[in-house]
Amino acid sequence: MPDSVYLPQVIKSARVMKKAVGHLIPFMEKEREETRVLTGMIEDKDPYQGTIVLATVKGDVHDIGKNIVGVVLGCNNFRVIDLGVMTPCDKILKAALDHKADIIGLSGLITPSLDEMIFVAKEMERLAIKIPLLIGGATTSRTHTAVKIAPRYSAPVIHVLDASKSVVVCSQLLDENLKDEYFEEIMEEYEDIRQDHYESLKERRYLTLRQARESGFHIDWLSEPPPVKPTFLGTRVFEDYDLQKLVDYIDWKPFFDVWQLRGKYPNRGFPKIFDDKAVGEEAKKVYDDAQNMLQALIRQKQLHARGVVGFWPAQSSQDDIHLYAEGAAPQAVEPIATFYGLRQQAEKDSASADPYLCLSDFIAPLHSGIPDYLGLFAVACFGVEELSKAYEEECDDYSSIMVKALGDRLAEVEPRCPEARAFAEELHARVRRELWGYCGDEQLAVADLRRLRYEGIRPAPGYPSQPDHTEKLTMWRLADVERHTGIRLTESLAMAPASAVSGLYFSNLRSRYFAVGKISKDQIEDYALRKNMSVAEVEKWLGPILGYDTD
């Protein structure tokens, strides 16, 4: 039996604590009032260690991590004011002032949220609100916090990796004997990070965009098997998809990551994590709870999966992919839509023969005369938010977080991985075998699917192979995604509901996942011209992959 207290245990204890406190509060308030009258006290002493305002920033709908942090802080005697998701800056700052907050915590998952965090820091500096600012979420990092956020704000700005670190950080920031020294240590650390970052920018070398294109992945299309035509063109909608079909496709490792249960090699993956001496026993308990909830949700039809798939004739032109109406002659008509690609540009090792990849490399070029096709999909799990809120109202944080974690595993892309989970995995298998049918005889085990041992790829906008979230706008228009599925895009192009994923389908057997990596300004300018956007706007959306400093 391990001596450690694990996150699921903390969350479960919060449920008991909240219900007990809810019962005791009327008596405590009465006693406090009587004491105040008897002693002549004008003002009560605050029983909390401090007050913290938490929010997922404007345009972002993801909040599992924030919710966990809130519960953990609450269990450690912090007053937590949780503003929820898609919270505009003015609401965050008003709440901080109204509640006399000691700390503000910002969370976000998608890359545009990074810019919103910078904006909040700038506004706090402009308004002279000197409250420590905590930064967290899947796309955040110490480097981004140190380089882009901290210089905009003269009060403490600290990146917090996960819930387990939040209590220590908050306690140090509020300790009169420790906070100044702690802030100085953070400032020194972040200055070192900034120096390393700017030095690395100087050391990086890039090919020109022209050179990168010349060194791209060139397929001899005339000697390749001809692309397979999908069994239908246009869109097909999937209403109330059978959730039981998705259970076997769930990747449980990210689920355990949510609960901060991470086994050590060789017991990192599922189900080997159950053999881990430290976390195995707790992981099995959480897994059993998840299985019980999942089967109950399916049996009672409390969650619903919906999605859309579409296929169109497609041809590439340099870094872009043009889509055409069924029956159109691509050489003679304008495309009905274009997906714009980004190409690897960071110079590779001189001994490397690796090409400089772009997604368009995997579609037959217009001049080849070979007809090719591109697919897209958008899928989501509905009902998660409603169930989560119902559990919260019952002071059941454990079940609230559990249902969100399960919803994500049923449908969502794991933040650092471009391969989607259960619904998208099952649907992609159907695409390969029947809907597109380019691998009609495929018989792969689920473990092989997770190791990407299938033909074709399904990259998602906003992820390494195409880091630009604005490509979703083309997908939504082309397939009328919101009308067909109810999945909508926020102003930052996050998908709502949060348990959603979208992407493109490529069938070429040579297609592969890759990371575009850092790119230089000549590609940004070219991309802006092709997309009819300003350079500044493109730089905003592609900030994390810029190979140069815009400040």
C-alpha positions as CSV (number, residue, x, y, z in Angstrom):
1,M,0.0,0.0,0.0
2,P,1.5,3.4,-1.0
3,D,1.8,6.1,1.6
4,S,0.9,8.9,-0.9
5,V,-2.5,10.5,-1.2
6,Y,-3.5,10.5,-4.9
7,L,-5.6,13.0,-6.7
8,P,-8.8,10.9,-7.0
9,Q,-8.7,10.4,-3.2
10,V,-8.5,14.2,-2.7
11,I,-11.4,14.8,-5.1
12,K,-13.5,12.2,-3.3
13,S,-12.7,13.7,0.1
14,A,-13.9,17.1,-1.3
15,R,-17.3,15.6,-1.9
16,V,-17.7,14.6,1.7
17,M,-16.2,17.8,2.9
18,K,-18.5,20.0,0.8
19,K,-21.6,18.2,2.0
20,A,-20.6,18.4,5.6
21,V,-19.7,22.1,5.3
22,G,-23.0,22.7,3.5
23,H,-24.8,21.2,6.5
24,L,-22.7,23.1,9.1
25,I,-22.6,26.5,7.5
26,P,-25.9,27.8,9.0
27,F,-24.7,26.8,12.5
28,M,-21.2,28.3,11.9
29,E,-22.7,31.6,10.6
30,K,-25.0,31.8,13.7
31,E,-22.1,31.1,16.1
32,R,-19.9,33.7,14.3
33,E,-22.6,36.3,14.5
34,E,-23.1,35.7,18.2
35,T,-19.4,35.9,18.8
36,R,-19.2,39.1,16.9
37,V,-22.0,40.7,19.0
38,L,-20.5,39.5,22.3
39,T,-17.0,40.7,21.5
40,G,-17.9,43.9,19.7
41,M,-15.9,42.8,16.7
42,I,-16.7,45.0,13.7
43,E,-15.3,42.6,11.1
44,D,-15.0,38.8,11.1
45,K,-11.5,37.3,10.6
46,D,-11.4,35.6,7.2
47,P,-11.3,31.8,7.9
48,Y,-9.7,31.1,4.5
49,Q,-6.0,31.0,3.7
50,G,-6.7,33.2,0.7
51,T,-9.1,33.9,-2.2
52,I,-8.4,32.7,-5.7
53,V,-10.3,33.6,-8.9
54,L,-10.1,30.8,-11.6
55,A,-11.2,31.1,-15.2
56,T,-10.9,29.5,-18.5
57,V,-10.1,32.4,-20.8
58,K,-12.4,33.9,-23.5
59,G,-13.0,31.6,-26.5
60,D,-11.9,28.4,-24.7
61,V,-14.3,25.7,-23.5
62,H,-11.9,23.3,-21.8
63,D,-11.9,23.2,-18.0
64,I,-11.1,19.8,-16.6
65,G,-7.7,20.9,-15.4
66,K,-9.1,24.2,-13.9
67,N,-11.8,22.3,-12.1
68,I,-9.3,19.9,-10.6
69,V,-7.1,22.8,-9.4
70,G,-10.2,24.4,-7.9
71,V,-11.1,21.3,-5.9
72,V,-7.6,20.8,-4.7
73,L,-7.2,24.4,-3.6
74,G,-10.6,24.2,-1.9
75,C,-9.5,21.2,0.1
76,N,-6.5,23.2,1.3
77,N,-8.6,26.0,2.7
78,F,-8.5,28.5,-0.2
79,R,-11.7,30.3,-1.1
80,V,-12.1,29.5,-4.9
81,I,-14.2,31.7,-7.2
82,D,-14.6,29.7,-10.3
83,L,-15.9,31.8,-13.3
84,G,-16.2,28.8,-15.6
85,V,-15.3,28.8,-19.3
86,M,-15.1,31.4,-22.1
87,T,-14.5,34.2,-19.5
88,P,-13.8,37.6,-20.9
89,C,-11.0,39.7,-19.4
90,D,-13.3,42.3,-17.9
91,K,-15.3,39.7,-16.0
92,I,-12.1,38.1,-14.6
93,L,-10.8,41.5,-13.3
94,K,-14.2,42.6,-12.0
95,A,-14.5,39.3,-10.0
96,A,-10.9,39.7,-8.7
97,L,-11.7,43.2,-7.4
98,D,-15.2,42.4,-6.1
99,H,-13.9,39.3,-4.1
100,K,-10.6,41.0,-3.1
101,A,-8.8,38.1,-4.7
102,D,-5.2,37.3,-3.6
103,I,-4.4,35.4,-6.8
104,I,-5.9,35.0,-10.3
105,G,-5.5,31.7,-12.2
106,L,-6.0,31.5,-16.0
107,S,-6.5,28.3,-17.9
108,G,-6.7,27.3,-21.6
109,L,-6.2,24.4,-23.9
110,I,-6.1,25.8,-27.5
111,T,-3.3,28.0,-28.8
112,P,-5.4,31.2,-29.3
113,S,-5.9,31.2,-25.5
114,L,-2.2,32.0,-25.1
115,D,-2.9,35.4,-26.7
116,E,-5.9,36.0,-24.4
117,M,-3.7,35.3,-21.4
118,I,-1.2,37.9,-22.7
119,F,-4.1,40.4,-23.1
120,V,-5.3,39.8,-19.5
121,A,-1.7,40.4,-18.2
122,K,-1.5,43.7,-20.2
123,E,-4.8,44.8,-18.8
124,M,-3.8,44.1,-15.3
125,E,-0.7,46.1,-15.7
126,R,-2.6,49.0,-17.4
127,L,-5.1,49.1,-14.6
128,A,-2.4,48.7,-11.9
129,I,-4.0,45.5,-10.5
130,K,-1.0,43.9,-8.7
131,I,-2.3,40.4,-8.0
132,P,-0.2,37.3,-8.7
133,L,-1.2,35.6,-11.9
134,L,-1.0,31.9,-12.4
135,I,-1.0,30.3,-15.9
136,G,-2.0,26.7,-16.6
137,G,-3.4,24.5,-19.3
138,A,-2.3,22.0,-21.9
139,T,-0.8,24.5,-24.4
140,T,0.9,26.7,-21.8
141,S,4.5,26.3,-20.9
142,R,7.2,27.9,-18.7
143,T,8.9,29.2,-21.8
144,H,5.8,30.9,-23.2
145,T,4.9,32.3,-19.8
146,A,8.4,33.6,-19.3
147,V,8.9,35.1,-22.8
148,K,5.4,36.3,-23.7
149,I,3.4,36.9,-20.5
150,A,5.7,37.8,-17.6
151,P,7.3,40.8,-19.4
152,R,3.9,42.4,-19.7
153,Y,3.1,42.4,-16.0
154,S,5.2,43.6,-13.1
155,A,3.6,41.5,-10.4
156,P,4.3,37.7,-10.2
157,V,3.4,35.6,-13.2
158,I,3.9,31.9,-12.6
159,H,3.4,28.8,-14.8
160,V,1.8,26.0,-12.8
161,L,2.2,22.5,-14.3
162,D,-0.7,20.7,-12.6
163,A,-3.0,20.7,-9.6
164,S,-0.4,19.1,-7.4
165,K,1.8,22.2,-7.7
166,S,-0.9,24.7,-7.3
167,V,-1.2,24.5,-3.5
168,V,2.5,25.0,-3.0
169,V,2.7,27.9,-5.4
170,C,-0.3,29.7,-3.9
171,S,0.9,29.1,-0.3
172,Q,4.3,30.6,-1.1
173,L,2.7,33.6,-2.8
174,L,0.6,34.3,0.3
175,D,3.2,33.7,2.9
176,E,4.5,37.1,4.1
177,N,7.9,35.5,5.0
178,L,8.4,33.7,1.7
179,K,6.6,35.6,-1.1
180,D,9.3,38.2,-1.9
181,E,12.1,35.6,-2.0
182,Y,9.9,33.3,-4.1
183,F,9.0,36.0,-6.6
184,E,12.7,36.9,-6.9
185,E,13.6,33.3,-7.6
186,I,10.9,33.1,-10.3
187,M,12.0,36.3,-11.9
188,E,15.6,35.0,-12.1
189,E,14.5,31.7,-13.5
190,Y,12.3,33.3,-16.1
191,E,15.0,35.7,-17.1
192,D,17.3,32.7,-17.8
193,I,14.5,31.1,-19.8
194,R,14.1,34.3,-21.9
195,Q,17.8,34.5,-22.6
196,D,18.0,30.8,-23.6
197,H,14.9,31.4,-25.9
198,Y,16.4,34.4,-27.7
199,E,19.7,32.7,-28.1
200,S,18.0,29.7,-29.6
201,L,16.2,32.0,-32.1
202,K,19.6,33.3,-33.2
203,E,21.0,29.8,-33.6
204,R,18.1,28.4,-35.7
205,R,18.6,28.1,-39.4
206,Y,15.8,28.0,-42.0
207,L,15.5,27.2,-45.6
208,T,13.7,29.8,-47.7
209,L,10.2,28.7,-48.6
210,R,11.3,28.1,-52.2
211,Q,14.1,25.8,-51.0
212,A,11.8,24.0,-48.6
213,R,9.3,23.4,-51.5
214,E,12.1,22.1,-53.7
215,S,13.0,19.7,-50.9
216,G,9.5,18.6,-50.2
217,F,8.1,15.1,-50.4
218,H,7.8,14.3,-54.1
219,I,5.7,11.3,-55.0
220,D,6.0,9.7,-58.4
221,W,2.2,9.7,-58.9
222,L,2.3,8.0,-62.3
223,S,4.0,4.9,-60.8
224,E,1.7,4.8,-57.7
225,P,-1.6,2.8,-57.5
226,P,-4.3,5.3,-58.5
227,P,-6.2,7.0,-55.6
228,V,-9.4,5.1,-54.6
229,K,-12.6,7.0,-55.2
230,P,-14.8,7.1,-52.0
231,T,-18.1,5.3,-52.1
232,F,-19.9,8.6,-51.9
233,L,-19.1,12.3,-52.5
234,G,-20.5,15.1,-50.3
235,T,-21.5,14.6,-46.7
236,R,-23.0,11.8,-44.5
237,V,-24.4,12.6,-41.1
238,F,-24.3,10.1,-38.1
239,E,-27.0,10.8,-35.6
240,D,-27.0,9.3,-32.1
241,Y,-24.0,6.9,-32.9
242,D,-24.0,3.7,-30.8
243,L,-21.7,4.5,-27.9
244,Q,-21.2,0.8,-27.1
245,K,-19.3,0.5,-30.4
246,L,-16.8,3.1,-29.1
247,V,-15.9,1.6,-25.8
248,D,-13.2,-0.8,-27.2
249,Y,-11.6,2.2,-29.0
250,I,-11.0,4.3,-25.8
251,D,-7.4,5.1,-25.1
252,W,-7.2,5.0,-21.3
253,K,-3.7,6.5,-20.9
254,P,-4.9,10.2,-21.3
255,F,-7.7,9.3,-18.9
256,F,-5.2,8.4,-16.2
257,D,-3.2,11.5,-17.0
258,V,-6.3,13.6,-16.1
259,W,-6.2,12.0,-12.6
260,Q,-2.4,12.5,-12.4
261,L,-1.8,8.7,-12.2
262,R,1.3,8.0,-14.1
263,G,3.1,4.7,-13.9
264,K,6.8,4.3,-14.3
265,Y,8.4,2.3,-17.1
266,P,7.5,-0.4,-18.0
267,N,4.1,0.2,-16.5
268,R,3.2,3.5,-18.1
269,G,0.5,2.3,-20.6
270,F,-2.8,0.7,-20.1
271,P,-3.4,-1.9,-18.7
272,K,0.2,-2.2,-17.4
273,I,-0.4,0.8,-15.1
274,F,-2.3,-1.6,-12.8
275,D,1.0,-3.4,-12.1
276,D,2.8,-0.2,-11.0
277,K,3.8,-0.4,-7.4
278,A,3.0,3.3,-6.7
279,V,-0.2,4.1,-8.6
280,G,-1.5,0.7,-9.7
281,E,-4.0,0.1,-7.0
282,E,-5.5,3.6,-7.2
283,A,-5.5,3.5,-11.0
284,K,-7.6,0.3,-10.9
285,K,-10.1,1.9,-8.5
286,V,-10.5,4.9,-10.8
287,Y,-10.8,2.6,-13.8
288,D,-13.5,0.5,-12.2
289,D,-15.4,3.7,-11.3
290,A,-15.1,4.9,-14.9
291,Q,-16.4,1.6,-16.2
292,N,-19.4,1.6,-13.9
293,M,-20.3,5.2,-14.8
294,L,-19.7,4.6,-18.6
295,Q,-22.0,1.6,-18.7
296,A,-24.7,3.5,-16.7
297,L,-24.4,6.5,-19.1
298,I,-24.8,4.3,-22.1
299,R,-27.6,2.2,-20.6
300,Q,-29.6,5.3,-19.6
301,K,-28.8,7.1,-22.9
302,Q,-27.5,10.2,-21.0
303,L,-24.7,10.9,-23.6
304,H,-25.2,11.1,-27.4
305,A,-22.6,11.0,-30.1
306,R,-23.1,12.9,-33.4
307,G,-20.8,13.4,-36.3
308,V,-20.4,14.2,-40.0
309,V,-18.1,12.8,-42.7
310,G,-17.5,14.2,-46.1
311,F,-15.4,13.5,-49.3
312,W,-14.6,15.7,-52.3
313,P,-12.4,15.5,-55.4
314,A,-9.1,17.2,-54.6
315,Q,-5.9,18.3,-56.2
316,S,-2.8,20.0,-54.8
317,S,-1.1,23.1,-55.9
318,Q,2.2,23.7,-54.2
319,D,1.3,23.9,-50.5
320,D,-2.5,24.1,-50.9
321,I,-5.2,21.5,-51.5
322,H,-8.2,22.6,-53.8
323,L,-11.5,20.8,-53.5
324,Y,-14.0,20.5,-56.4
325,A,-17.7,19.8,-56.9
326,E,-18.6,16.3,-58.0
327,G,-18.2,15.8,-61.7
328,A,-16.3,19.1,-62.2
329,A,-13.1,19.2,-64.4
330,P,-10.5,20.6,-62.0
331,Q,-8.5,22.2,-64.8
332,A,-11.5,24.1,-66.1
333,V,-13.3,25.3,-63.0
334,E,-12.7,27.2,-59.8
335,P,-12.4,25.1,-56.6
336,I,-15.3,25.1,-54.1
337,A,-12.9,25.3,-51.2
338,T,-9.1,25.4,-50.5
339,F,-7.2,24.1,-47.5
340,Y,-3.9,26.0,-47.1
341,G,-0.8,24.1,-45.9
342,L,2.3,25.0,-44.0
343,R,5.6,23.5,-44.8
344,Q,8.5,22.5,-42.6
345,Q,11.3,25.1,-42.9
346,A,13.7,24.6,-40.0
347,E,17.0,23.3,-41.4
348,K,17.5,19.6,-40.9
349,D,20.8,17.9,-40.1
350,S,23.2,18.0,-43.1
351,A,23.3,14.2,-43.1
352,S,19.5,13.9,-43.2
353,A,17.7,13.1,-46.4
354,D,14.3,13.7,-44.8
355,P,12.0,15.9,-46.9
356,Y,10.4,19.2,-45.8
357,L,6.8,18.1,-45.4
358,C,3.5,19.8,-46.1
359,L,0.1,18.1,-46.1
360,S,-0.4,18.9,-49.7
361,D,2.5,16.5,-50.6
362,F,0.0,13.7,-50.0
363,I,-2.5,14.8,-52.6
364,A,-2.0,14.4,-56.3
365,P,-1.1,17.7,-57.9
366,L,-3.4,19.4,-60.4
367,H,-0.8,19.1,-63.3
368,S,-0.5,15.3,-62.8
369,G,-4.0,14.7,-64.3
370,I,-4.6,12.0,-61.6
371,P,-7.9,12.4,-59.8
372,D,-7.5,12.4,-56.0
373,Y,-9.8,12.9,-53.0
374,L,-9.8,14.5,-49.5
375,G,-12.1,13.8,-46.6
376,L,-13.1,15.6,-43.5
377,F,-14.9,14.8,-40.3
378,A,-16.3,16.4,-37.1
379,V,-17.5,14.4,-34.2
380,A,-18.7,15.2,-30.6
381,C,-20.1,13.7,-27.5
382,F,-23.2,15.7,-26.3
383,G,-24.7,15.8,-22.8
384,V,-21.4,15.9,-20.9
385,E,-21.7,19.5,-19.7
386,E,-25.3,19.1,-18.4
387,L,-24.3,16.0,-16.4
388,S,-21.2,17.6,-15.1
389,K,-23.2,20.6,-13.8
390,A,-25.8,18.4,-12.2
391,Y,-23.0,16.6,-10.3
392,E,-21.5,19.9,-9.2
393,E,-24.9,21.0,-7.8
394,E,-24.8,17.9,-5.7
395,C,-21.3,18.8,-4.5
396,D,-20.0,15.7,-6.3
397,D,-16.8,17.0,-7.9
398,Y,-15.5,13.4,-8.4
399,S,-18.4,12.4,-10.7
400,S,-18.4,15.8,-12.4
401,I,-14.7,15.5,-13.4
402,M,-15.2,11.8,-14.2
403,V,-18.0,12.4,-16.7
404,K,-15.9,15.1,-18.4
405,A,-12.9,12.8,-18.6
406,L,-15.0,10.0,-20.1
407,G,-16.6,12.4,-22.6
408,D,-13.2,13.5,-23.7
409,R,-12.1,9.9,-24.2
410,L,-15.2,9.1,-26.2
411,A,-14.7,11.9,-28.7
412,E,-11.9,14.3,-28.1
413,V,-8.3,14.9,-29.4
414,E,-5.8,14.6,-26.5
415,P,-4.1,18.0,-26.3
416,R,-0.6,16.9,-27.3
417,C,-1.5,14.2,-29.8
418,P,-3.1,14.7,-33.2
419,E,-4.8,11.3,-33.2
420,A,-8.4,11.4,-32.0
421,R,-10.0,9.0,-29.5
422,A,-12.8,6.6,-29.5
423,F,-15.5,8.0,-31.9
424,A,-13.0,9.4,-34.4
425,E,-11.0,6.2,-34.2
426,E,-13.9,4.0,-34.9
427,L,-15.2,6.3,-37.6
428,H,-11.8,6.4,-39.3
429,A,-11.7,2.6,-39.3
430,R,-15.1,2.6,-41.1
431,V,-13.8,5.2,-43.5
432,R,-10.8,3.1,-44.5
433,R,-12.8,-0.1,-44.7
434,E,-16.2,1.0,-46.2
435,L,-17.0,4.7,-46.5
436,W,-13.9,5.5,-48.5
437,G,-12.9,1.9,-48.9
438,Y,-9.3,2.3,-49.7
439,C,-8.4,-0.5,-47.2
440,G,-11.4,-2.8,-47.6
441,D,-9.5,-5.8,-46.2
442,E,-8.0,-4.1,-43.2
443,Q,-8.1,-6.2,-40.0
444,L,-6.2,-4.4,-37.3
445,A,-6.5,-4.8,-33.6
446,V,-7.2,-1.7,-31.5
447,A,-3.6,-1.8,-30.2
448,D,-2.4,-1.5,-33.8
449,L,-4.6,1.4,-34.4
450,R,-3.1,3.3,-31.5
451,R,0.3,2.6,-32.9
452,L,-0.9,4.2,-36.2
453,R,-0.4,1.0,-38.2
454,Y,-3.1,1.9,-40.6
455,E,-2.9,3.5,-44.0
456,G,-3.8,7.2,-44.2
457,I,-3.9,10.0,-41.6
458,R,-6.5,12.3,-40.0
459,P,-4.6,15.5,-39.0
460,A,-6.5,18.1,-37.0
461,P,-6.3,21.9,-37.6
462,G,-4.5,23.5,-34.7
463,Y,-2.2,20.6,-34.2
464,P,1.4,19.9,-35.4
465,S,0.7,19.0,-39.1
466,Q,-1.4,22.1,-39.6
467,P,-1.2,24.5,-36.6
468,D,-3.7,27.0,-38.0
469,H,-7.1,26.9,-36.3
470,T,-8.6,29.1,-39.0
471,E,-8.7,26.1,-41.3
472,K,-11.7,24.9,-39.3
473,L,-13.7,27.8,-40.8
474,T,-13.4,26.2,-44.3
475,M,-14.3,22.8,-42.9
476,W,-17.4,24.2,-41.1
477,R,-18.6,26.0,-44.3
478,L,-17.9,23.1,-46.7
479,A,-19.6,20.4,-44.6
480,D,-22.2,22.7,-42.9
481,V,-20.9,21.1,-39.7
482,E,-22.9,23.2,-37.2
483,R,-26.2,22.5,-38.8
484,H,-25.5,18.8,-39.3
485,T,-24.1,18.1,-35.8
486,G,-24.6,21.0,-33.5
487,I,-20.8,21.4,-33.0
488,R,-20.1,25.1,-33.1
489,L,-16.9,27.2,-33.2
490,T,-16.1,29.8,-30.5
491,E,-14.5,33.2,-31.3
492,S,-11.1,31.5,-30.7
493,L,-12.1,28.6,-32.9
494,A,-12.4,26.1,-30.1
495,M,-15.1,23.5,-30.7
496,A,-18.2,23.4,-28.4
497,P,-19.0,21.0,-26.8
498,A,-15.5,20.5,-25.4
499,S,-15.7,16.8,-26.1
500,A,-15.3,17.2,-29.9
501,V,-12.7,16.7,-32.6
502,S,-12.4,17.5,-36.3
503,G,-9.9,16.8,-39.0
504,L,-9.1,15.9,-42.5
505,Y,-8.8,12.4,-44.1
506,F,-5.8,11.5,-46.3
507,S,-5.8,8.1,-48.0
508,N,-2.3,8.0,-49.5
509,L,-0.3,5.1,-48.1
510,R,2.8,7.4,-47.9
511,S,1.0,10.0,-45.9
512,R,2.2,10.5,-42.3
513,Y,1.9,12.6,-39.2
514,F,4.6,15.3,-38.8
515,A,5.2,18.5,-37.0
516,V,5.6,21.7,-39.1
517,G,7.8,23.2,-36.4
518,K,9.1,26.7,-36.5
519,I,8.7,28.7,-39.7
520,S,10.2,31.9,-41.0
521,K,8.7,35.2,-42.1
522,D,8.8,34.5,-45.8
523,Q,6.4,31.6,-45.3
524,I,4.2,33.7,-43.1
525,E,4.0,36.4,-45.8
526,D,3.3,33.9,-48.5
527,Y,0.6,32.2,-46.4
528,A,-1.0,35.5,-45.6
529,L,-1.2,36.4,-49.3
530,R,-2.7,33.0,-50.2
531,K,-5.3,33.2,-47.5
532,N,-6.1,36.9,-48.1
533,M,-5.2,37.8,-44.5
534,S,-2.9,40.4,-43.1
535,V,0.6,39.3,-41.9
536,A,-0.3,40.5,-38.4
537,E,-3.4,38.4,-38.3
538,V,-1.5,35.3,-39.5
539,E,1.2,35.9,-36.9
540,K,-1.5,36.1,-34.2
541,W,-2.9,32.7,-35.1
542,L,0.5,31.1,-35.7
543,G,2.3,32.7,-32.8
544,P,3.6,29.4,-31.2
545,I,5.4,28.3,-34.4
546,L,7.0,31.7,-35.4
547,G,10.7,31.3,-35.9
548,Y,11.3,35.0,-35.1
549,D,10.3,37.5,-32.5
550,T,7.4,39.9,-33.3
551,D,7.9,42.2,-30.3
